[in-house]
Amino acid sequence: MQKQESNWVYVVSLGANTPSWCKLSWREIVYKSGHYFHPVGDKGWPKEPPNYIGFRFNGKLQSVHHVDSYKIFTDLHMEMPEAHPGQWEPHFFYTLGPAIRPAKVIKMGRIYPSGRVWAMLDLLLTSDSISEARDKSDARLKEIQ
């Protein structure tokens, strides 16, 4: 169940390559089709769909999107015809809202190139880096617990 009251953003790295099983690149999947997907709770991926998802590449935050709706799929082709048919482990498939573009450059900071992090929306859009927003979000959470 998606937590609609949450202001947490799940920030992921978005590659420029085109996977062998699809006609679209990772960036085209997000910016042309308005979708994104990932495994359900596998290897550090969320077990519940986030309310917001952010995309970073070229060393900076590019956009944040509200997750307008989601499904769980086991054959991506059924959701996105550009993907080749085939069985997958369960994945969340998101329909994304319009892009929220940062008003300033928000660099990656201290995050592994393929690392995924959580940050609060206001801190993400006002910090100088994604890692700073992550750290401030974690500190804010500790203060209220």
Summary of the structure (lengths in Angstrom):
residues: 145
radius of gyration: 15.2
end to end distance: 23.2
largest distance: 47.6
contacts: 417
relative contact order: 0.21
helix: 21%
strand: 34%
